[in-house]
């Protein structure tokens, strides 16, 4: 069973699933993470750009293996 990763720093450069309420919201590459892992920027393929994600928004992040 997969588990959410709390230390977002270790995910920089990795592809992850962004989930909310157990459902996949998006898949993207972790581009930048705050030192305290409170915020990250995800980069998406194509014209989808980037998204800032905050832990306080209730998202969970699962590495894609």
mmCIF file as gemmi writes it, N, C-alpha and C atoms, coordinates in Angstrom:
data_model
loop_
_atom_site.group_PDB
_atom_site.id
_atom_site.type_symbol
_atom_site.label_atom_id
_atom_site.label_alt_id
_atom_site.label_comp_id
_atom_site.label_asym_id
_atom_site.label_entity_id
_atom_site.label_seq_id
_atom_site.pdbx_PDB_ins_code
_atom_site.Cartn_x
_atom_site.Cartn_y
_atom_site.Cartn_z
_atom_site.occupancy
_atom_site.B_iso_or_equiv
_atom_site.pdbx_formal_charge
_atom_site.auth_seq_id
_atom_site.auth_asym_id
_atom_site.pdbx_PDB_model_num
ATOM 1 N N . UNK Axp A 1 ? 0.845 -1.194 0 1 0 ? 1 A 1
ATOM 2 C CA . UNK Axp A 1 ? 0 0 0 1 0 ? 1 A 1
ATOM 3 C C . UNK Axp A 1 ? 0.882 1.247 0 1 0 ? 1 A 1
ATOM 4 N N . UNK Axp A 2 ? 0.509 2.209 -0.782 1 0 ? 2 A 1
ATOM 5 C CA . UNK Axp A 2 ? 1.32 3.424 -0.846 1 0 ? 2 A 1
ATOM 6 C C . UNK Axp A 2 ? 0.97 4.36 0.307 1 0 ? 2 A 1
ATOM 7 N N . UNK Axp A 3 ? 1.939 5.209 0.662 1 0 ? 3 A 1
ATOM 8 C CA . UNK Axp A 3 ? 1.741 6.136 1.763 1 0 ? 3 A 1
ATOM 9 C C . UNK Axp A 3 ? 2.111 7.54 1.321 1 0 ? 3 A 1
ATOM 10 N N . UNK Axp A 4 ? 1.391 8.512 1.876 1 0 ? 4 A 1
ATOM 11 C CA . UNK Axp A 4 ? 1.706 9.912 1.604 1 0 ? 4 A 1
ATOM 12 C C . UNK Axp A 4 ? 3.071 10.234 2.196 1 0 ? 4 A 1
ATOM 13 N N . UNK Axp A 5 ? 3.786 11.124 1.545 1 0 ? 5 A 1
ATOM 14 C CA . UNK Axp A 5 ? 5.093 11.557 2.014 1 0 ? 5 A 1
ATOM 15 C C . UNK Axp A 5 ? 4.95 12.907 2.704 1 0 ? 5 A 1
ATOM 16 N N . UNK Axp A 6 ? 5.375 12.98 3.955 1 0 ? 6 A 1
ATOM 17 C CA . UNK Axp A 6 ? 5.286 14.221 4.729 1 0 ? 6 A 1
ATOM 18 C C . UNK Axp A 6 ? 6.486 15.138 4.495 1 0 ? 6 A 1
ATOM 19 N N . UNK Axp A 7 ? 7.667 14.549 4.239 1 0 ? 7 A 1
ATOM 20 C CA . UNK Axp A 7 ? 8.881 15.336 4.004 1 0 ? 7 A 1
ATOM 21 C C . UNK Axp A 7 ? 8.982 15.626 2.511 1 0 ? 7 A 1
ATOM 22 N N . UNK Axp A 8 ? 8.363 16.711 2.093 1 0 ? 8 A 1
ATOM 23 C CA . UNK Axp A 8 ? 8.326 17.056 0.671 1 0 ? 8 A 1
ATOM 24 C C . UNK Axp A 8 ? 9.699 17.381 0.109 1 0 ? 8 A 1
ATOM 25 N N . UNK Axp A 9 ? 10.665 17.761 0.943 1 0 ? 9 A 1
ATOM 26 C CA . UNK Axp A 9 ? 12.019 18.068 0.471 1 0 ? 9 A 1
ATOM 27 C C . UNK Axp A 9 ? 12.623 16.893 -0.285 1 0 ? 9 A 1
ATOM 28 N N . UNK Axp A 10 ? 12.345 15.682 0.144 1 0 ? 10 A 1
ATOM 29 C CA . UNK Axp A 10 ? 12.935 14.504 -0.494 1 0 ? 10 A 1
ATOM 30 C C . UNK Axp A 10 ? 12.323 14.212 -1.862 1 0 ? 10 A 1
ATOM 31 N N . UNK Axp A 11 ? 11.278 14.941 -2.24 1 0 ? 11 A 1
ATOM 32 C CA . UNK Axp A 11 ? 10.581 14.692 -3.502 1 0 ? 11 A 1
ATOM 33 C C . UNK Axp A 11 ? 11.01 15.602 -4.651 1 0 ? 11 A 1
ATOM 34 N N . UNK Axp A 12 ? 11.859 16.571 -4.4 1 0 ? 12 A 1
ATOM 35 C CA . UNK Axp A 12 ? 12.278 17.504 -5.45 1 0 ? 12 A 1
ATOM 36 C C . UNK Axp A 12 ? 12.82 16.725 -6.649 1 0 ? 12 A 1
ATOM 37 N N . UNK Axp A 13 ? 12.268 17.004 -7.836 1 0 ? 13 A 1
ATOM 38 C CA . UNK Axp A 13 ? 12.676 16.326 -9.061 1 0 ? 13 A 1
ATOM 39 C C . UNK Axp A 13 ? 11.904 15.047 -9.342 1 0 ? 13 A 1
ATOM 40 N N . UNK Axp A 14 ? 11.044 14.623 -8.416 1 0 ? 14 A 1
ATOM 41 C CA . UNK Axp A 14 ? 10.268 13.385 -8.578 1 0 ? 14 A 1
ATOM 42 C C . UNK Axp A 14 ? 8.866 13.674 -9.106 1 0 ? 14 A 1
ATOM 43 N N . UNK Axp A 15 ? 8.27 12.666 -9.732 1 0 ? 15 A 1
ATOM 44 C CA . UNK Axp A 15 ? 6.876 12.734 -10.154 1 0 ? 15 A 1
ATOM 45 C C . UNK Axp A 15 ? 6 12.198 -9.044 1 0 ? 15 A 1
ATOM 46 N N . UNK Axp A 16 ? 4.904 12.904 -8.779 1 0 ? 16 A 1
ATOM 47 C CA . UNK Axp A 16 ? 4.025 12.549 -7.676 1 0 ? 16 A 1
ATOM 48 C C . UNK Axp A 16 ? 2.561 12.673 -8.086 1 0 ? 16 A 1
ATOM 49 N N . UNK Axp A 17 ? 1.705 12.023 -7.301 1 0 ? 17 A 1
ATOM 50 C CA . UNK Axp A 17 ? 0.264 12.227 -7.406 1 0 ? 17 A 1
ATOM 51 C C . UNK Axp A 17 ? -0.144 13.172 -6.288 1 0 ? 17 A 1
ATOM 52 N N . UNK Axp A 18 ? -0.883 14.199 -6.62 1 0 ? 18 A 1
ATOM 53 C CA . UNK Axp A 18 ? -1.451 15.123 -5.653 1 0 ? 18 A 1
ATOM 54 C C . UNK Axp A 18 ? -2.875 14.649 -5.389 1 0 ? 18 A 1
ATOM 55 N N . UNK Axp A 19 ? -3.179 14.354 -4.117 1 0 ? 19 A 1
ATOM 56 C CA . UNK Axp A 19 ? -4.503 13.821 -3.768 1 0 ? 19 A 1
ATOM 57 C C . UNK Axp A 19 ? -5.189 14.717 -2.747 1 0 ? 19 A 1
ATOM 58 N N . UNK Axp A 20 ? -6.503 14.727 -2.833 1 0 ? 20 A 1
ATOM 59 C CA . UNK Axp A 20 ? -7.321 15.451 -1.862 1 0 ? 20 A 1
ATOM 60 C C . UNK Axp A 20 ? -8.532 14.588 -1.553 1 0 ? 20 A 1
ATOM 61 N N . UNK Axp A 21 ? -8.75 14.303 -0.281 1 0 ? 21 A 1
ATOM 62 C CA . UNK Axp A 21 ? -9.868 13.451 0.097 1 0 ? 21 A 1
ATOM 63 C C . UNK Axp A 21 ? -9.784 12.05 -0.483 1 0 ? 21 A 1
ATOM 64 N N . UNK Axp A 22 ? -8.563 11.566 -0.726 1 0 ? 22 A 1
ATOM 65 C CA . UNK Axp A 22 ? -8.362 10.23 -1.253 1 0 ? 22 A 1
ATOM 66 C C . UNK Axp A 22 ? -8.406 10.122 -2.767 1 0 ? 22 A 1
ATOM 67 N N . UNK Axp A 23 ? -8.775 11.205 -3.454 1 0 ? 23 A 1
ATOM 68 C CA . UNK Axp A 23 ? -8.86 11.188 -4.917 1 0 ? 23 A 1
ATOM 69 C C . UNK Axp A 23 ? -7.679 11.911 -5.542 1 0 ? 23 A 1
ATOM 70 N N . UNK Axp A 24 ? -7.2 11.398 -6.669 1 0 ? 24 A 1
ATOM 71 C CA . UNK Axp A 24 ? -6.102 12.041 -7.389 1 0 ? 24 A 1
ATOM 72 C C . UNK Axp A 24 ? -6.61 13.327 -8.039 1 0 ? 24 A 1
ATOM 73 N N . UNK Axp A 25 ? -5.92 14.423 -7.74 1 0 ? 25 A 1
ATOM 74 C CA . UNK Axp A 25 ? -6.249 15.728 -8.311 1 0 ? 25 A 1
ATOM 75 C C . UNK Axp A 25 ? -5.417 15.978 -9.561 1 0 ? 25 A 1
ATOM 76 N N . UNK Axp A 26 ? -4.114 15.749 -9.447 1 0 ? 26 A 1
ATOM 77 C CA . UNK Axp A 26 ? -3.189 15.968 -10.552 1 0 ? 26 A 1
ATOM 78 C C . UNK Axp A 26 ? -1.965 15.095 -10.353 1 0 ? 26 A 1
ATOM 79 N N . UNK Axp A 27 ? -1.209 14.973 -11.422 1 0 ? 27 A 1
ATOM 80 C CA . UNK Axp A 27 ? 0.1 14.335 -11.391 1 0 ? 27 A 1
ATOM 81 C C . UNK Axp A 27 ? 1.093 15.352 -11.924 1 0 ? 27 A 1
ATOM 82 N N . UNK Axp A 28 ? 2.238 15.484 -11.261 1 0 ? 28 A 1
ATOM 83 C CA . UNK Axp A 28 ? 3.222 16.449 -11.718 1 0 ? 28 A 1
ATOM 84 C C . UNK Axp A 28 ? 4.581 16.192 -11.113 1 0 ? 28 A 1
ATOM 85 N N . UNK Axp A 29 ? 5.538 17.02 -11.538 1 0 ? 29 A 1
ATOM 86 C CA . UNK Axp A 29 ? 6.92 16.93 -11.05 1 0 ? 29 A 1
ATOM 87 C C . UNK Axp A 29 ? 7.127 17.981 -9.97 1 0 ? 29 A 1
ATOM 88 N N . UNK Axp A 30 ? 7.698 17.574 -8.838 1 0 ? 30 A 1
ATOM 89 C CA . UNK Axp A 30 ? 7.991 18.504 -7.753 1 0 ? 30 A 1
ATOM 90 C C . UNK Axp A 30 ? 9.175 19.357 -8.184 1 0 ? 30 A 1
ATOM 91 N N . UNK Axp A 31 ? 8.924 20.659 -8.31 1 0 ? 31 A 1
ATOM 92 C CA . UNK Axp A 31 ? 9.951 21.574 -8.806 1 0 ? 31 A 1
ATOM 93 C C . UNK Axp A 31 ? 10.717 22.255 -7.677 1 0 ? 31 A 1
ATOM 94 N N . UNK Axp A 32 ? 10.006 22.828 -6.71 1 0 ? 32 A 1
ATOM 95 C CA . UNK Axp A 32 ? 10.614 23.565 -5.6 1 0 ? 32 A 1
ATOM 96 C C . UNK Axp A 32 ? 9.811 23.271 -4.343 1 0 ? 32 A 1
ATOM 97 N N . UNK Axp A 33 ? 10.513 23.171 -3.19 1 0 ? 33 A 1
ATOM 98 C CA . UNK Axp A 33 ? 9.857 22.923 -1.907 1 0 ? 33 A 1
ATOM 99 C C . UNK Axp A 33 ? 10.442 23.86 -0.864 1 0 ? 33 A 1
ATOM 100 N N . UNK Axp A 34 ? 9.573 24.417 -0.006 1 0 ? 34 A 1
ATOM 101 C CA . UNK Axp A 34 ? 10.042 25.237 1.104 1 0 ? 34 A 1
ATOM 102 C C . UNK Axp A 34 ? 10.862 24.377 2.061 1 0 ? 34 A 1
ATOM 103 N N . UNK Axp A 35 ? 11.813 24.992 2.766 1 0 ? 35 A 1
ATOM 104 C CA . UNK Axp A 35 ? 12.685 24.247 3.674 1 0 ? 35 A 1
ATOM 105 C C . UNK Axp A 35 ? 11.916 23.449 4.71 1 0 ? 35 A 1
ATOM 106 N N . UNK Axp A 36 ? 10.772 23.958 5.155 1 0 ? 36 A 1
ATOM 107 C CA . UNK Axp A 36 ? 9.978 23.273 6.18 1 0 ? 36 A 1
ATOM 108 C C . UNK Axp A 36 ? 8.914 22.342 5.584 1 0 ? 36 A 1
ATOM 109 N N . UNK Axp A 37 ? 8.955 22.13 4.283 1 0 ? 37 A 1
ATOM 110 C CA . UNK Axp A 37 ? 8.015 21.255 3.561 1 0 ? 37 A 1
ATOM 111 C C . UNK Axp A 37 ? 6.565 21.713 3.674 1 0 ? 37 A 1
ATOM 112 N N . UNK Axp A 38 ? 6.337 22.99 3.92 1 0 ? 38 A 1
ATOM 113 C CA . UNK Axp A 38 ? 4.969 23.488 4.062 1 0 ? 38 A 1
ATOM 114 C C . UNK Axp A 38 ? 4.328 23.824 2.716 1 0 ? 38 A 1
ATOM 115 N N . UNK Axp A 39 ? 5.156 24.093 1.716 1 0 ? 39 A 1
ATOM 116 C CA . UNK Axp A 39 ? 4.677 24.516 0.395 1 0 ? 39 A 1
ATOM 117 C C . UNK Axp A 39 ? 5.57 23.899 -0.676 1 0 ? 39 A 1
ATOM 118 N N . UNK Axp A 40 ? 4.965 23.53 -1.801 1 0 ? 40 A 1
ATOM 119 C CA . UNK Axp A 40 ? 5.745 23.066 -2.949 1 0 ? 40 A 1
ATOM 120 C C . UNK Axp A 40 ? 5.141 23.618 -4.232 1 0 ? 40 A 1
ATOM 121 N N . UNK Axp A 41 ? 5.943 23.632 -5.273 1 0 ? 41 A 1
ATOM 122 C CA . UNK Axp A 41 ? 5.473 23.959 -6.617 1 0 ? 41 A 1
ATOM 123 C C . UNK Axp A 41 ? 5.539 22.693 -7.446 1 0 ? 41 A 1
ATOM 124 N N . UNK Axp A 42 ? 4.413 22.342 -8.079 1 0 ? 42 A 1
ATOM 125 C CA . UNK Axp A 42 ? 4.365 21.215 -8.998 1 0 ? 42 A 1
ATOM 126 C C . UNK Axp A 42 ? 4.351 21.73 -10.424 1 0 ? 42 A 1
ATOM 127 N N . UNK Axp A 43 ? 5.119 21.087 -11.288 1 0 ? 43 A 1
ATOM 128 C CA . UNK Axp A 43 ? 5.191 21.426 -12.709 1 0 ? 43 A 1
ATOM 129 C C . UNK Axp A 43 ? 4.479 20.336 -13.488 1 0 ? 43 A 1
ATOM 130 N N . UNK Axp A 44 ? 3.656 20.756 -14.458 1 0 ? 44 A 1
ATOM 131 C CA . UNK Axp A 44 ? 2.868 19.816 -15.246 1 0 ? 44 A 1
ATOM 132 C C . UNK Axp A 44 ? 3.323 19.824 -16.697 1 0 ? 44 A 1
ATOM 133 N N . UNK Axp A 45 ? 3.029 18.75 -17.425 1 0 ? 45 A 1
ATOM 134 C CA . UNK Axp A 45 ? 3.347 18.651 -18.852 1 0 ? 45 A 1
ATOM 135 C C . UNK Axp A 45 ? 2.443 19.566 -19.666 1 0 ? 45 A 1
ATOM 136 N N . UNK Axp A 46 ? 2.909 19.905 -20.851 1 0 ? 46 A 1
ATOM 137 C CA . UNK Axp A 46 ? 2.09 20.667 -21.787 1 0 ? 46 A 1
ATOM 138 C C . UNK Axp A 46 ? 1.814 22.084 -21.321 1 0 ? 46 A 1
ATOM 139 N N . UNK Axp A 47 ? 0.614 22.55 -21.578 1 0 ? 47 A 1
ATOM 140 C CA . UNK Axp A 47 ? 0.232 23.925 -21.265 1 0 ? 47 A 1
ATOM 141 C C . UNK Axp A 47 ? -0.419 24.066 -19.894 1 0 ? 47 A 1
ATOM 142 N N . UNK Axp A 48 ? -0.221 23.106 -19.024 1 0 ? 48 A 1
ATOM 143 C CA . UNK Axp A 48 ? -0.866 23.133 -17.72 1 0 ? 48 A 1
ATOM 144 C C . UNK Axp A 48 ? -0.096 23.935 -16.686 1 0 ? 48 A 1
ATOM 145 N N . UNK Axp A 49 ? 1.123 24.346 -16.982 1 0 ? 49 A 1
ATOM 146 C CA . UNK Axp A 49 ? 1.892 25.229 -16.11 1 0 ? 49 A 1
ATOM 147 C C . UNK Axp A 49 ? 2.29 24.623 -14.788 1 0 ? 49 A 1
ATOM 148 N N . UNK Axp A 50 ? 2.165 25.442 -13.732 1 0 ? 50 A 1
ATOM 149 C CA . UNK Axp A 50 ? 2.594 25.06 -12.389 1 0 ? 50 A 1
ATOM 150 C C . UNK Axp A 50 ? 1.476 25.333 -11.394 1 0 ? 50 A 1
ATOM 151 N N . UNK Axp A 51 ? 1.599 24.707 -10.229 1 0 ? 51 A 1
ATOM 152 C CA . UNK Axp A 51 ? 0.635 24.919 -9.161 1 0 ? 51 A 1
ATOM 153 C C . UNK Axp A 51 ? 1.366 24.943 -7.835 1 0 ? 51 A 1
ATOM 154 N N . UNK Axp A 52 ? 1.039 25.927 -6.989 1 0 ? 52 A 1
ATOM 155 C CA . UNK Axp A 52 ? 1.571 25.956 -5.637 1 0 ? 52 A 1
ATOM 156 C C . UNK Axp A 52 ? 0.646 25.118 -4.76 1 0 ? 52 A 1
ATOM 157 N N . UNK Axp A 53 ? 1.238 24.245 -3.955 1 0 ? 53 A 1
ATOM 158 C CA . UNK Axp A 53 ? 0.486 23.352 -3.09 1 0 ? 53 A 1
ATOM 159 C C . UNK Axp A 53 ? 0.946 23.582 -1.647 1 0 ? 53 A 1
ATOM 160 N N . UNK Axp A 54 ? 0.002 23.788 -0.747 1 0 ? 54 A 1
ATOM 161 C CA . UNK Axp A 54 ? 0.317 23.977 0.671 1 0 ? 54 A 1
ATOM 162 C C . UNK Axp A 54 ? -0.263 22.832 1.477 1 0 ? 54 A 1
ATOM 163 N N . UNK Axp A 55 ? 0.498 22.347 2.463 1 0 ? 55 A 1
ATOM 164 C CA . UNK Axp A 55 ? -0.008 21.274 3.321 1 0 ? 55 A 1
ATOM 165 C C . UNK Axp A 55 ? -1.267 21.702 4.05 1 0 ? 55 A 1
ATOM 166 N N . UNK Axp A 56 ? -1.356 22.963 4.404 1 0 ? 56 A 1
ATOM 167 C CA . UNK Axp A 56 ? -2.526 23.444 5.142 1 0 ? 56 A 1
ATOM 168 C C . UNK Axp A 56 ? -3.804 23.373 4.319 1 0 ? 56 A 1
ATOM 169 N N . UNK Axp A 57 ? -3.687 23.17 3.002 1 0 ? 57 A 1
ATOM 170 C CA . UNK Axp A 57 ? -4.869 23.027 2.141 1 0 ? 57 A 1
ATOM 171 C C . UNK Axp A 57 ? -5.431 21.608 2.179 1 0 ? 57 A 1
ATOM 172 N N . UNK Axp A 58 ? -4.757 20.694 2.886 1 0 ? 58 A 1
ATOM 173 C CA . UNK Axp A 58 ? -5.255 19.336 3.039 1 0 ? 58 A 1
ATOM 174 C C . UNK Axp A 58 ? -4.84 18.345 1.969 1 0 ? 58 A 1
ATOM 175 N N . UNK Axp A 59 ? -3.871 18.722 1.135 1 0 ? 59 A 1
ATOM 176 C CA . UNK Axp A 59 ? -3.399 17.808 0.094 1 0 ? 59 A 1
ATOM 177 C C . UNK Axp A 59 ? -2.47 16.741 0.68 1 0 ? 59 A 1
ATOM 178 N N . UNK Axp A 60 ? -2.474 15.579 0.039 1 0 ? 60 A 1
ATOM 179 C CA . UNK Axp A 60 ? -1.502 14.536 0.324 1 0 ? 60 A 1
ATOM 180 C C . UNK Axp A 60 ? -0.707 14.319 -0.957 1 0 ? 60 A 1
ATOM 181 N N . UNK Axp A 61 ? 0.563 13.956 -0.804 1 0 ? 61 A 1
ATOM 182 C CA . UNK Axp A 61 ? 1.452 13.76 -1.944 1 0 ? 61 A 1
ATOM 183 C C . UNK Axp A 61 ? 2.005 12.345 -1.914 1 0 ? 61 A 1
ATOM 184 N N . UNK Axp A 62 ? 1.816 11.635 -3.021 1 0 ? 62 A 1
ATOM 185 C CA . UNK Axp A 62 ? 2.254 10.244 -3.139 1 0 ? 62 A 1
ATOM 186 C C . UNK Axp A 62 ? 3.257 10.123 -4.276 1 0 ? 62 A 1
ATOM 187 N N . UNK Axp A 63 ? 4.485 9.664 -3.975 1 0 ? 63 A 1
ATOM 188 C CA . UNK Axp A 63 ? 5.456 9.453 -5.055 1 0 ? 63 A 1
ATOM 189 C C . UNK Axp A 63 ? 4.962 8.398 -6.036 1 0 ? 63 A 1
ATOM 190 N N . UNK Axp A 64 ? 5.245 8.588 -7.304 1 0 ? 64 A 1
ATOM 191 C CA . UNK Axp A 64 ? 4.91 7.604 -8.327 1 0 ? 64 A 1
ATOM 192 C C . UNK Axp A 64 ? 6.118 6.711 -8.494 1 0 ? 64 A 1
ATOM 193 N N . UNK Axp A 65 ? 5.914 5.43 -8.362 1 0 ? 65 A 1
ATOM 194 C CA . UNK Axp A 65 ? 7.044 4.483 -8.438 1 0 ? 65 A 1
ATOM 195 C C . UNK Axp A 65 ? 7.01 3.686 -9.679 1 0 ? 65 A 1
